């Protein structure tokens, strides 16, 4: 089963797709999020955000802080910065 995920920075919406799993870097460790998870509101830390798409692909972002909310099978991630790893390496 899948759920909706949106990743937003102050500059733009980075991601808006249906995913099967998210691995989120919370301020105190990583959290795995699956479909039908109980409501969650968590402060984010710095690290890798992994979003698994149906079909076996995944998207990864390096993020810095923010918050994540999971409610009604919708994950919303508001972060100060989200950079794809290939873009981060080019910096």
PDB file with one MODEL, atoms N, CA, C and O in Angstrom:
MODEL        1
ATOM      1  N   UNK A   1       0.830  -1.185   0.000  1.00  0.00           N
ATOM      2  CA  UNK A   1       0.000   0.000   0.000  1.00  0.00           C
ATOM      3  C   UNK A   1       0.875   1.249   0.000  1.00  0.00           C
ATOM      4  O   UNK A   1       2.037   1.201   0.402  1.00  0.00           O
ATOM      5  N   UNK A   2       0.325   2.339  -0.442  1.00  0.00           N
ATOM      6  CA  UNK A   2       1.101   3.566  -0.601  1.00  0.00           C
ATOM      7  C   UNK A   2       0.389   4.739   0.063  1.00  0.00           C
ATOM      8  O   UNK A   2      -0.792   4.666   0.399  1.00  0.00           O
ATOM      9  N   UNK A   3       1.144   5.825   0.241  1.00  0.00           N
ATOM     10  CA  UNK A   3       0.589   7.045   0.807  1.00  0.00           C
ATOM     11  C   UNK A   3       1.245   8.249   0.144  1.00  0.00           C
ATOM     12  O   UNK A   3       2.297   8.123  -0.483  1.00  0.00           O
ATOM     13  N   UNK A   4       0.629   9.403   0.284  1.00  0.00           N
ATOM     14  CA  UNK A   4       1.079  10.645  -0.338  1.00  0.00           C
ATOM     15  C   UNK A   4       2.197  11.271   0.493  1.00  0.00           C
ATOM     16  O   UNK A   4       2.151  11.258   1.723  1.00  0.00           O
ATOM     17  N   UNK A   5       3.201  11.818  -0.192  1.00  0.00           N
ATOM     18  CA  UNK A   5       4.300  12.504   0.489  1.00  0.00           C
ATOM     19  C   UNK A   5       4.623  13.803  -0.236  1.00  0.00           C
ATOM     20  O   UNK A   5       4.711  13.843  -1.464  1.00  0.00           O
ATOM     21  N   UNK A   6       4.798  14.861   0.543  1.00  0.00           N
ATOM     22  CA  UNK A   6       5.160  16.168   0.008  1.00  0.00           C
ATOM     23  C   UNK A   6       6.362  16.679   0.805  1.00  0.00           C
ATOM     24  O   UNK A   6       6.365  16.637   2.036  1.00  0.00           O
ATOM     25  N   UNK A   7       7.384  17.164   0.089  1.00  0.00           N
ATOM     26  CA  UNK A   7       8.559  17.776   0.720  1.00  0.00           C
ATOM     27  C   UNK A   7       8.625  19.219   0.244  1.00  0.00           C
ATOM     28  O   UNK A   7       8.675  19.491  -0.956  1.00  0.00           O
ATOM     29  N   UNK A   8       8.623  20.151   1.213  1.00  0.00           N
ATOM     30  CA  UNK A   8       8.588  21.576   0.890  1.00  0.00           C
ATOM     31  C   UNK A   8       9.722  22.304   1.617  1.00  0.00           C
ATOM     32  O   UNK A   8       9.965  22.077   2.802  1.00  0.00           O
ATOM     33  N   UNK A   9      10.415  23.190   0.875  1.00  0.00           N
ATOM     34  CA  UNK A   9      11.421  24.087   1.449  1.00  0.00           C
ATOM     35  C   UNK A   9      10.886  25.514   1.309  1.00  0.00           C
ATOM     36  O   UNK A   9       9.868  25.718   0.647  1.00  0.00           O
ATOM     37  N   UNK A  10      11.534  26.490   1.907  1.00  0.00           N
ATOM     38  CA  UNK A  10      11.071  27.872   1.729  1.00  0.00           C
ATOM     39  C   UNK A  10      11.083  28.323   0.267  1.00  0.00           C
ATOM     40  O   UNK A  10      10.310  29.202  -0.114  1.00  0.00           O
ATOM     41  N   UNK A  11      11.947  27.733  -0.548  1.00  0.00           N
ATOM     42  CA  UNK A  11      12.066  28.146  -1.945  1.00  0.00           C
ATOM     43  C   UNK A  11      11.105  27.435  -2.897  1.00  0.00           C
ATOM     44  O   UNK A  11      10.625  28.033  -3.861  1.00  0.00           O
ATOM     45  N   UNK A  12      10.821  26.142  -2.621  1.00  0.00           N
ATOM     46  CA  UNK A  12      10.024  25.381  -3.585  1.00  0.00           C
ATOM     47  C   UNK A  12       9.498  24.075  -3.004  1.00  0.00           C
ATOM     48  O   UNK A  12       9.909  23.636  -1.929  1.00  0.00           O
ATOM     49  N   UNK A  13       8.579  23.469  -3.746  1.00  0.00           N
ATOM     50  CA  UNK A  13       8.112  22.129  -3.424  1.00  0.00           C
ATOM     51  C   UNK A  13       9.050  21.163  -4.127  1.00  0.00           C
ATOM     52  O   UNK A  13       9.114  21.149  -5.356  1.00  0.00           O
ATOM     53  N   UNK A  14       9.776  20.359  -3.371  1.00  0.00           N
ATOM     54  CA  UNK A  14      10.806  19.479  -3.918  1.00  0.00           C
ATOM     55  C   UNK A  14      10.261  18.136  -4.388  1.00  0.00           C
ATOM     56  O   UNK A  14      10.831  17.512  -5.284  1.00  0.00           O
ATOM     57  N   UNK A  15       9.155  17.685  -3.786  1.00  0.00           N
ATOM     58  CA  UNK A  15       8.673  16.328  -4.040  1.00  0.00           C
ATOM     59  C   UNK A  15       7.189  16.286  -3.759  1.00  0.00           C
ATOM     60  O   UNK A  15       6.727  16.866  -2.777  1.00  0.00           O
ATOM     61  N   UNK A  16       6.432  15.608  -4.607  1.00  0.00           N
ATOM     62  CA  UNK A  16       4.992  15.433  -4.417  1.00  0.00           C
ATOM     63  C   UNK A  16       4.580  14.181  -5.171  1.00  0.00           C
ATOM     64  O   UNK A  16       4.190  14.247  -6.337  1.00  0.00           O
ATOM     65  N   UNK A  17       4.668  13.033  -4.495  1.00  0.00           N
ATOM     66  CA  UNK A  17       4.363  11.751  -5.131  1.00  0.00           C
ATOM     67  C   UNK A  17       3.807  10.776  -4.110  1.00  0.00           C
ATOM     68  O   UNK A  17       3.763  11.063  -2.913  1.00  0.00           O
ATOM     69  N   UNK A  18       3.388   9.629  -4.598  1.00  0.00           N
ATOM     70  CA  UNK A  18       2.937   8.539  -3.745  1.00  0.00           C
ATOM     71  C   UNK A  18       4.125   7.635  -3.467  1.00  0.00           C
ATOM     72  O   UNK A  18       4.863   7.268  -4.382  1.00  0.00           O
ATOM     73  N   UNK A  19       4.308   7.276  -2.197  1.00  0.00           N
ATOM     74  CA  UNK A  19       5.430   6.430  -1.806  1.00  0.00           C
ATOM     75  C   UNK A  19       4.940   5.248  -0.983  1.00  0.00           C
ATOM     76  O   UNK A  19       3.793   5.224  -0.538  1.00  0.00           O
ATOM     77  N   UNK A  20       5.824   4.260  -0.782  1.00  0.00           N
ATOM     78  CA  UNK A  20       5.477   3.091   0.022  1.00  0.00           C
ATOM     79  C   UNK A  20       6.111   3.122   1.404  1.00  0.00           C
ATOM     80  O   UNK A  20       5.632   2.466   2.330  1.00  0.00           O
ATOM     81  N   UNK A  21       7.212   3.902   1.543  1.00  0.00           N
ATOM     82  CA  UNK A  21       7.917   3.990   2.819  1.00  0.00           C
ATOM     83  C   UNK A  21       8.776   5.248   2.842  1.00  0.00           C
ATOM     84  O   UNK A  21       9.263   5.701   1.806  1.00  0.00           O
ATOM     85  N   UNK A  22       8.951   5.801   4.024  1.00  0.00           N
ATOM     86  CA  UNK A  22       9.864   6.932   4.206  1.00  0.00           C
ATOM     87  C   UNK A  22      10.757   6.640   5.405  1.00  0.00           C
ATOM     88  O   UNK A  22      10.297   6.142   6.433  1.00  0.00           O
ATOM     89  N   UNK A  23      12.045   6.959   5.258  1.00  0.00           N
ATOM     90  CA  UNK A  23      12.988   6.904   6.366  1.00  0.00           C
ATOM     91  C   UNK A  23      13.390   8.355   6.634  1.00  0.00           C
ATOM     92  O   UNK A  23      14.048   8.988   5.809  1.00  0.00           O
ATOM     93  N   UNK A  24      12.992   8.864   7.778  1.00  0.00           N
ATOM     94  CA  UNK A  24      13.092  10.287   8.093  1.00  0.00           C
ATOM     95  C   UNK A  24      14.132  10.508   9.193  1.00  0.00           C
ATOM     96  O   UNK A  24      14.113   9.811  10.208  1.00  0.00           O
ATOM     97  N   UNK A  25      15.055  11.487   8.999  1.00  0.00           N
ATOM     98  CA  UNK A  25      16.035  11.778  10.052  1.00  0.00           C
ATOM     99  C   UNK A  25      15.452  12.717  11.112  1.00  0.00           C
ATOM    100  O   UNK A  25      15.506  13.938  10.968  1.00  0.00           O
ATOM    101  N   UNK A  26      14.906  12.142  12.159  1.00  0.00           N
ATOM    102  CA  UNK A  26      14.373  12.944  13.257  1.00  0.00           C
ATOM    103  C   UNK A  26      15.535  13.524  14.060  1.00  0.00           C
ATOM    104  O   UNK A  26      16.685  13.131  13.864  1.00  0.00           O
ATOM    105  N   UNK A  27      15.243  14.445  14.950  1.00  0.00           N
ATOM    106  CA  UNK A  27      16.301  15.082  15.743  1.00  0.00           C
ATOM    107  C   UNK A  27      17.010  14.101  16.674  1.00  0.00           C
ATOM    108  O   UNK A  27      18.136  14.357  17.101  1.00  0.00           O
ATOM    109  N   UNK A  28      16.357  12.974  16.991  1.00  0.00           N
ATOM    110  CA  UNK A  28      16.931  12.007  17.928  1.00  0.00           C
ATOM    111  C   UNK A  28      17.121  10.612  17.322  1.00  0.00           C
ATOM    112  O   UNK A  28      17.243   9.633  18.058  1.00  0.00           O
ATOM    113  N   UNK A  29      17.146  10.514  15.989  1.00  0.00           N
ATOM    114  CA  UNK A  29      17.337   9.224  15.317  1.00  0.00           C
ATOM    115  C   UNK A  29      16.408   9.078  14.133  1.00  0.00           C
ATOM    116  O   UNK A  29      15.559   9.935  13.887  1.00  0.00           O
ATOM    117  N   UNK A  30      16.571   7.997  13.407  1.00  0.00           N
ATOM    118  CA  UNK A  30      15.757   7.782  12.211  1.00  0.00           C
ATOM    119  C   UNK A  30      14.407   7.152  12.563  1.00  0.00           C
ATOM    120  O   UNK A  30      14.289   6.367  13.503  1.00  0.00           O
ATOM    121  N   UNK A  31      13.392   7.524  11.775  1.00  0.00           N
ATOM    122  CA  UNK A  31      12.046   6.973  11.941  1.00  0.00           C
ATOM    123  C   UNK A  31      11.593   6.414  10.598  1.00  0.00           C
ATOM    124  O   UNK A  31      11.700   7.083   9.570  1.00  0.00           O
ATOM    125  N   UNK A  32      11.088   5.186  10.611  1.00  0.00           N
ATOM    126  CA  UNK A  32      10.493   4.597   9.419  1.00  0.00           C
ATOM    127  C   UNK A  32       8.995   4.838   9.434  1.00  0.00           C
ATOM    128  O   UNK A  32       8.340   4.658  10.461  1.00  0.00           O
ATOM    129  N   UNK A  33       8.453   5.244   8.297  1.00  0.00           N
ATOM    130  CA  UNK A  33       7.022   5.549   8.210  1.00  0.00           C
ATOM    131  C   UNK A  33       6.417   4.716   7.091  1.00  0.00           C
ATOM    132  O   UNK A  33       6.913   4.710   5.965  1.00  0.00           O
ATOM    133  N   UNK A  34       5.336   4.013   7.417  1.00  0.00           N
ATOM    134  CA  UNK A  34       4.612   3.179   6.465  1.00  0.00           C
ATOM    135  C   UNK A  34       3.149   3.618   6.405  1.00  0.00           C
ATOM    136  O   UNK A  34       2.703   4.445   7.201  1.00  0.00           O
ATOM    137  N   UNK A  35       2.416   3.054   5.456  1.00  0.00           N
ATOM    138  CA  UNK A  35       0.986   3.329   5.297  1.00  0.00           C
ATOM    139  C   UNK A  35       0.224   3.016   6.587  1.00  0.00           C
ATOM    140  O   UNK A  35       0.563   2.075   7.304  1.00  0.00           O
ATOM    141  N   UNK A  36      -0.792   3.804   6.869  1.00  0.00           N
ATOM    142  CA  UNK A  36      -1.677   3.644   8.031  1.00  0.00           C
ATOM    143  C   UNK A  36      -0.980   3.844   9.368  1.00  0.00           C
ATOM    144  O   UNK A  36      -1.433   3.316  10.384  1.00  0.00           O
ATOM    145  N   UNK A  37       0.104   4.591   9.384  1.00  0.00           N
ATOM    146  CA  UNK A  37       0.791   4.893  10.634  1.00  0.00           C
ATOM    147  C   UNK A  37      -0.071   5.821  11.475  1.00  0.00           C
ATOM    148  O   UNK A  37      -0.812   6.649  10.945  1.00  0.00           O
ATOM    149  N   UNK A  38       0.032   5.676  12.778  1.00  0.00           N
ATOM    150  CA  UNK A  38      -0.667   6.578  13.694  1.00  0.00           C
ATOM    151  C   UNK A  38      -0.171   8.006  13.451  1.00  0.00           C
ATOM    152  O   UNK A  38       0.960   8.192  13.004  1.00  0.00           O
ATOM    153  N   UNK A  39      -0.983   9.000  13.734  1.00  0.00           N
ATOM    154  CA  UNK A  39      -0.538  10.387  13.535  1.00  0.00           C
ATOM    155  C   UNK A  39       0.780  10.669  14.250  1.00  0.00           C
ATOM    156  O   UNK A  39       1.038  10.173  15.347  1.00  0.00           O
ATOM    157  N   UNK A  40       1.596  11.475  13.596  1.00  0.00           N
ATOM    158  CA  UNK A  40       2.948  11.757  14.089  1.00  0.00           C
ATOM    159  C   UNK A  40       3.309  13.189  13.756  1.00  0.00           C
ATOM    160  O   UNK A  40       3.010  13.673  12.664  1.00  0.00           O
ATOM    161  N   UNK A  41       3.951  13.868  14.694  1.00  0.00           N
ATOM    162  CA  UNK A  41       4.535  15.179  14.456  1.00  0.00           C
ATOM    163  C   UNK A  41       5.913  15.125  15.081  1.00  0.00           C
ATOM    164  O   UNK A  41       6.039  14.900  16.285  1.00  0.00           O
ATOM    165  N   UNK A  42       6.964  15.332  14.267  1.00  0.00           N
ATOM    166  CA  UNK A  42       8.322  15.159  14.768  1.00  0.00           C
ATOM    167  C   UNK A  42       9.237  16.271  14.268  1.00  0.00           C
ATOM    168  O   UNK A  42       9.129  16.731  13.132  1.00  0.00           O
ATOM    169  N   UNK A  43      10.138  16.688  15.152  1.00  0.00           N
ATOM    170  CA  UNK A  43      11.167  17.661  14.796  1.00  0.00           C
ATOM    171  C   UNK A  43      12.260  16.926  14.012  1.00  0.00           C
ATOM    172  O   UNK A  43      12.706  15.852  14.417  1.00  0.00           O
ATOM    173  N   UNK A  44      12.685  17.510  12.893  1.00  0.00           N
ATOM    174  CA  UNK A  44      13.701  16.878  12.057  1.00  0.00           C
ATOM    175  C   UNK A  44      15.094  17.351  12.429  1.00  0.00           C
ATOM    176  O   UNK A  44      15.286  18.456  12.936  1.00  0.00           O
ATOM    177  N   UNK A  45      16.054  16.490  12.163  1.00  0.00           N
ATOM    178  CA  UNK A  45      17.460  16.830  12.345  1.00  0.00           C
ATOM    179  C   UNK A  45      18.118  16.997  10.988  1.00  0.00           C
ATOM    180  O   UNK A  45      17.468  17.332   9.998  1.00  0.00           O
ATOM    181  N   UNK A  46      19.405  16.760  10.965  1.00  0.00           N
ATOM    182  CA  UNK A  46      20.189  16.857   9.736  1.00  0.00           C
ATOM    183  C   UNK A  46      20.531  15.435   9.286  1.00  0.00           C
ATOM    184  O   UNK A  46      20.972  14.622  10.098  1.00  0.00           O
ATOM    185  N   UNK A  47      20.332  15.130   8.006  1.00  0.00           N
ATOM    186  CA  UNK A  47      20.663  13.802   7.524  1.00  0.00           C
ATOM    187  C   UNK A  47      19.945  13.455   6.244  1.00  0.00           C
ATOM    188  O   UNK A  47      19.392  14.320   5.565  1.00  0.00           O
ATOM    189  N   UNK A  48      19.963  12.149   5.919  1.00  0.00           N
ATOM    190  CA  UNK A  48      19.372  11.681   4.670  1.00  0.00           C
ATOM    191  C   UNK A  48      17.900  11.315   4.847  1.00  0.00           C
ATOM    192  O   UNK A  48      17.532  10.578   5.762  1.00  0.00           O
ATOM    193  N   UNK A  49      17.082  11.837   3.965  1.00  0.00           N
ATOM    194  CA  UNK A  49      15.664  11.482   3.868  1.00  0.00           C
ATOM    195  C   UNK A  49      15.529  10.523   2.698  1.00  0.00           C
ATOM    196  O   UNK A  49      15.891  10.867   1.573  1.00  0.00           O
ATOM    197  N   UNK A  50      15.007   9.315   2.947  1.00  0.00           N
ATOM    198  CA  UNK A  50      14.819   8.327   1.877  1.00  0.00           C
ATOM    199  C   UNK A  50      13.334   8.082   1.668  1.00  0.00           C
ATOM    200  O   UNK A  50      12.602   7.762   2.604  1.00  0.00           O
ATOM    201  N   UNK A  51      12.904   8.238   0.427  1.00  0.00           N
ATOM    202  CA  UNK A  51      11.507   8.031   0.055  1.00  0.00           C
ATOM    203  C   UNK A  51      11.453   6.910  -0.961  1.00  0.00           C
ATOM    204  O   UNK A  51      11.975   7.053  -2.067  1.00  0.00           O
ATOM    205  N   UNK A  52      10.822   5.781  -0.599  1.00  0.00           N
ATOM    206  CA  UNK A  52      10.735   4.615  -1.478  1.00  0.00           C
ATOM    207  C   UNK A  52       9.461   4.679  -2.307  1.00  0.00           C
ATOM    208  O   UNK A  52       8.355   4.733  -1.769  1.00  0.00           O
ATOM    209  N   UNK A  53       9.633   4.671  -3.615  1.00  0.00           N
ATOM    210  CA  UNK A  53       8.513   4.698  -4.555  1.00  0.00           C
ATOM    211  C   UNK A  53       8.075   3.274  -4.856  1.00  0.00           C
ATOM    212  O   UNK A  53       8.854   2.335  -4.690  1.00  0.00           O
ATOM    213  N   UNK A  54       6.832   3.107  -5.299  1.00  0.00           N
ATOM    214  CA  UNK A  54       6.417   1.782  -5.743  1.00  0.00           C
ATOM    215  C   UNK A  54       7.203   1.462  -7.008  1.00  0.00           C
ATOM    216  O   UNK A  54       7.479   2.353  -7.811  1.00  0.00           O
ATOM    217  N   UNK A  55       7.563   0.204  -7.190  1.00  0.00           N
ATOM    218  CA  UNK A  55       8.383  -0.174  -8.327  1.00  0.00           C
ATOM    219  C   UNK A  55       9.845  -0.341  -7.962  1.00  0.00           C
ATOM    220  O   UNK A  55      10.667  -0.661  -8.820  1.00  0.00           O
ATOM    221  N   UNK A  56      10.181  -0.126  -6.682  1.00  0.00           N
ATOM    222  CA  UNK A  56      11.533  -0.374  -6.224  1.00  0.00           C
ATOM    223  C   UNK A  56      12.493   0.805  -6.279  1.00  0.00           C
ATOM    224  O   UNK A  56      13.612   0.705  -5.777  1.00  0.00           O
ATOM    225  N   UNK A  57      12.086   1.910  -6.872  1.00  0.00           N
ATOM    226  CA  UNK A  57      12.985   3.065  -6.908  1.00  0.00           C
ATOM    227  C   UNK A  57      12.889   3.837  -5.596  1.00  0.00           C
ATOM    228  O   UNK A  57      11.944   3.670  -4.824  1.00  0.00           O
ATOM    229  N   UNK A  58      13.888   4.685  -5.362  1.00  0.00           N
ATOM    230  CA  UNK A  58      13.821   5.565  -4.190  1.00  0.00           C
ATOM    231  C   UNK A  58      14.417   6.917  -4.546  1.00  0.00           C
ATOM    232  O   UNK A  58      15.252   7.037  -5.442  1.00  0.00           O
ATOM    233  N   UNK A  59      13.970   7.919  -3.827  1.00  0.00           N
ATOM    234  CA  UNK A  59      14.507   9.288  -3.953  1.00  0.00           C
ATOM    235  C   UNK A  59      15.135   9.630  -2.620  1.00  0.00           C
ATOM    236  O   UNK A  59      14.598   9.308  -1.560  1.00  0.00           O
ATOM    237  N   UNK A  60      16.275  10.285  -2.688  1.00  0.00           N
ATOM    238  CA  UNK A  60      17.000  10.646  -1.468  1.00  0.00           C
ATOM    239  C   UNK A  60      17.304  12.136  -1.475  1.00  0.00           C
ATOM    240  O   UNK A  60      17.607  12.722  -2.514  1.00  0.00           O
ATOM    241  N   UNK A  61      17.219  12.731  -0.304  1.00  0.00           N
ATOM    242  CA  UNK A  61      17.531  14.142  -0.124  1.00  0.00           C
ATOM    243  C   UNK A  61      18.361  14.291   1.149  1.00  0.00           C
ATOM    244  O   UNK A  61      18.141  13.567   2.120  1.00  0.00           O
ATOM    245  N   UNK A  62      19.297  15.210   1.150  1.00  0.00           N
ATOM    246  CA  UNK A  62      19.973  15.627   2.378  1.00  0.00           C
ATOM    247  C   UNK A  62      19.173  16.809   2.909  1.00  0.00           C
ATOM    248  O   UNK A  62      19.003  17.815   2.220  1.00  0.00           O
ATOM    249  N   UNK A  63      18.682  16.680   4.143  1.00  0.00           N
ATOM    250  CA  UNK A  63      17.859  17.748   4.698  1.00  0.00           C
ATOM    251  C   UNK A  63      18.502  18.318   5.951  1.00  0.00           C
ATOM    252  O   UNK A  63      19.341  17.684   6.592  1.00  0.00           O
ATOM    253  N   UNK A  64      18.081  19.537   6.280  1.00  0.00           N
ATOM    254  CA  UNK A  64      18.581  20.218   7.474  1.00  0.00           C
ATOM    255  C   UNK A  64      17.404  20.798   8.243  1.00  0.00           C
ATOM    256  O   UNK A  64      16.869  21.847   7.883  1.00  0.00           O
ATOM    257  N   UNK A  65      17.010  20.109   9.302  1.00  0.00           N
ATOM    258  CA  UNK A  65      15.988  20.610  10.202  1.00  0.00           C
ATOM    259  C   UNK A  65      14.600  20.667   9.605  1.00  0.00           C
ATOM    260  O   UNK A  65      14.382  20.309   8.448  1.00  0.00           O
ATOM    261  N   UNK A  66      13.667  21.125  10.422  1.00  0.00           N
ATOM    262  CA  UNK A  66      12.274  21.256  10.009  1.00  0.00           C
ATOM    263  C   UNK A  66      11.360  20.382  10.837  1.00  0.00           C
ATOM    264  O   UNK A  66      11.689  19.989  11.956  1.00  0.00           O
ATOM    265  N   UNK A  67      10.186  20.081  10.257  1.00  0.00           N
ATOM    266  CA  UNK A  67       9.218  19.208  10.922  1.00  0.00           C
ATOM    267  C   UNK A  67       8.602  18.263   9.897  1.00  0.00           C
ATOM    268  O   UNK A  67       8.569  18.545   8.699  1.00  0.00           O
ATOM    269  N   UNK A  68       8.116  17.134  10.405  1.00  0.00           N
ATOM    270  CA  UNK A  68       7.397  16.166   9.568  1.00  0.00           C
ATOM    271  C   UNK A  68       6.088  15.819  10.275  1.00  0.00           C
ATOM    272  O   UNK A  68       6.044  15.643  11.493  1.00  0.00           O
ATOM    273  N   UNK A  69       5.028  15.726   9.478  1.00  0.00           N
ATOM    274  CA  UNK A  69       3.723  15.354  10.020  1.00  0.00           C
ATOM    275  C   UNK A  69       3.157  14.231   9.174  1.00  0.00           C
ATOM    276  O   UNK A  69       3.114  14.326   7.947  1.00  0.00           O
ATOM    277  N   UNK A  70       2.718  13.156   9.840  1.00  0.00           N
ATOM    278  CA  UNK A  70       2.020  12.060   9.177  1.00  0.00           C
ATOM    279  C   UNK A  70       0.609  12.043   9.739  1.00  0.00           C
ATOM    280  O   UNK A  70       0.405  11.872  10.941  1.00  0.00           O
ATOM    281  N   UNK A  71      -0.370  12.224   8.844  1.00  0.00           N
ATOM    282  CA  UNK A  71      -1.767  12.239   9.270  1.00  0.00           C
ATOM    283  C   UNK A  71      -2.624  11.816   8.092  1.00  0.00           C
ATOM    284  O   UNK A  71      -2.463  12.334   6.987  1.00  0.00           O
ATOM    285  N   UNK A  72      -3.530  10.882   8.316  1.00  0.00           N
ATOM    286  CA  UNK A  72      -4.472  10.418   7.292  1.00  0.00           C
ATOM    287  C   UNK A  72      -3.745   9.977   6.012  1.00  0.00           C
ATOM    288  O   UNK A  72      -4.142  10.344   4.907  1.00  0.00           O
ATOM    289  N   UNK A  73      -2.685   9.193   6.177  1.00  0.00           N
ATOM    290  CA  UNK A  73      -1.902   8.670   5.054  1.00  0.00           C
ATOM    291  C   UNK A  73      -1.361   9.773   4.148  1.00  0.00           C
ATOM    292  O   UNK A  73      -1.321   9.636   2.925  1.00  0.00           O
ATOM    293  N   UNK A  74      -0.948  10.865   4.779  1.00  0.00           N
ATOM    294  CA  UNK A  74      -0.284  11.959   4.068  1.00  0.00           C
ATOM    295  C   UNK A  74       0.898  12.419   4.917  1.00  0.00           C
ATOM    296  O   UNK A  74       0.724  12.873   6.048  1.00  0.00           O
ATOM    297  N   UNK A  75       2.098  12.297   4.360  1.00  0.00           N
ATOM    298  CA  UNK A  75       3.318  12.735   5.028  1.00  0.00           C
ATOM    299  C   UNK A  75       3.723  14.086   4.457  1.00  0.00           C
ATOM    300  O   UNK A  75       3.961  14.215   3.256  1.00  0.00           O
ATOM    301  N   UNK A  76       3.799  15.084   5.318  1.00  0.00           N
ATOM    302  CA  UNK A  76       4.224  16.418   4.918  1.00  0.00           C
ATOM    303  C   UNK A  76       5.531  16.730   5.628  1.00  0.00           C
ATOM    304  O   UNK A  76       5.615  16.669   6.854  1.00  0.00           O
ATOM    305  N   UNK A  77       6.555  17.067   4.840  1.00  0.00           N
ATOM    306  CA  UNK A  77       7.864  17.395   5.386  1.00  0.00           C
ATOM    307  C   UNK A  77       8.181  18.841   5.031  1.00  0.00           C
ATOM    308  O   UNK A  77       8.298  19.195   3.857  1.00  0.00           O
ATOM    309  N   UNK A  78       8.319  19.672   6.062  1.00  0.00           N
ATOM    310  CA  UNK A  78       8.703  21.073   5.895  1.00  0.00           C
ATOM    311  C   UNK A  78      10.129  21.192   6.410  1.00  0.00           C
ATOM    312  O   UNK A  78      10.383  20.971   7.594  1.00  0.00           O
ATOM    313  N   UNK A  79      11.055  21.538   5.534  1.00  0.00           N
ATOM    314  CA  UNK A  79      12.454  21.578   5.914  1.00  0.00           C
ATOM    315  C   UNK A  79      13.122  22.860   5.423  1.00  0.00           C
ATOM    316  O   UNK A  79      12.696  23.456   4.434  1.00  0.00           O
ATOM    317  N   UNK A  80      14.157  23.269   6.118  1.00  0.00           N
ATOM    318  CA  UNK A  80      14.894  24.467   5.737  1.00  0.00           C
ATOM    319  C   UNK A  80      15.644  24.266   4.432  1.00  0.00           C
ATOM    320  O   UNK A  80      15.800  25.201   3.646  1.00  0.00           O
ATOM    321  N   UNK A  81      16.113  23.031   4.201  1.00  0.00           N
ATOM    322  CA  UNK A  81      16.888  22.743   3.000  1.00  0.00           C
ATOM    323  C   UNK A  81      16.740  21.271   2.638  1.00  0.00           C
ATOM    324  O   UNK A  81      16.807  20.406   3.511  1.00  0.00           O
ATOM    325  N   UNK A  82      16.540  20.984   1.357  1.00  0.00           N
ATOM    326  CA  UNK A  82      16.495  19.615   0.840  1.00  0.00           C
ATOM    327  C   UNK A  82      17.282  19.593  -0.472  1.00  0.00           C
ATOM    328  O   UNK A  82      16.928  20.266  -1.441  1.00  0.00           O
ATOM    329  N   UNK A  83      18.356  18.805  -0.478  1.00  0.00           N
ATOM    330  CA  UNK A  83      19.233  18.750  -1.644  1.00  0.00           C
ATOM    331  C   UNK A  83      19.404  17.294  -2.044  1.00  0.00           C
ATOM    332  O   UNK A  83      19.677  16.444  -1.196  1.00  0.00           O
ATOM    333  N   UNK A  84      19.243  16.998  -3.341  1.00  0.00           N
ATOM    334  CA  UNK A  84      19.500  15.662  -3.853  1.00  0.00           C
ATOM    335  C   UNK A  84      20.995  15.372  -3.711  1.00  0.00           C
ATOM    336  O   UNK A  84      21.805  16.277  -3.908  1.00  0.00           O
ATOM    337  N   UNK A  85      21.388  14.131  -3.373  1.00  0.00           N
ATOM    338  CA  UNK A  85      22.803  13.821  -3.141  1.00  0.00           C
ATOM    339  C   UNK A  85      23.735  14.202  -4.301  1.00  0.00           C
ATOM    340  O   UNK A  85      24.852  14.662  -4.063  1.00  0.00           O
ATOM    341  N   UNK A  86      23.296  14.019  -5.541  1.00  0.00           N
ATOM    342  CA  UNK A  86      24.145  14.382  -6.670  1.00  0.00           C
ATOM    343  C   UNK A  86      24.361  15.902  -6.729  1.00  0.00           C
ATOM    344  O   UNK A  86      25.427  16.358  -7.141  1.00  0.00           O
ATOM    345  N   UNK A  87      23.368  16.677  -6.325  1.00  0.00           N
ATOM    346  CA  UNK A  87      23.509  18.136  -6.284  1.00  0.00           C
ATOM    347  C   UNK A  87      24.391  18.558  -5.121  1.00  0.00           C
ATOM    348  O   UNK A  87      25.133  19.535  -5.221  1.00  0.00           O
ATOM    349  N   UNK A  88      24.310  17.816  -4.008  1.00  0.00           N
ATOM    350  CA  UNK A  88      25.135  18.134  -2.847  1.00  0.00           C
ATOM    351  C   UNK A  88      26.602  17.875  -3.151  1.00  0.00           C
ATOM    352  O   UNK A  88      27.464  18.617  -2.680  1.00  0.00           O
ATOM    353  N   UNK A  89      26.906  16.838  -3.926  1.00  0.00           N
ATOM    354  CA  UNK A  89      28.283  16.524  -4.283  1.00  0.00           C
ATOM    355  C   UNK A  89      28.878  17.580  -5.202  1.00  0.00           C
ATOM    356  O   UNK A  89      30.090  17.798  -5.199  1.00  0.00           O
ATOM    357  N   UNK A  90      28.033  18.232  -5.985  1.00  0.00           N
ATOM    358  CA  UNK A  90      28.499  19.253  -6.932  1.00  0.00           C
ATOM    359  C   UNK A  90      28.850  20.561  -6.230  1.00  0.00           C
ATOM    360  O   UNK A  90      29.527  21.411  -6.809  1.00  0.00           O
ATOM    361  N   UNK A  91      28.393  20.732  -4.983  1.00  0.00           N
ATOM    362  CA  UNK A  91      28.650  21.974  -4.244  1.00  0.00           C
ATOM    363  C   UNK A  91      30.091  22.143  -3.873  1.00  0.00           C
ATOM    364  O   UNK A  91      30.455  23.140  -3.249  1.00  0.00           O
TER     365      UNK A  91
ENDMDL
END
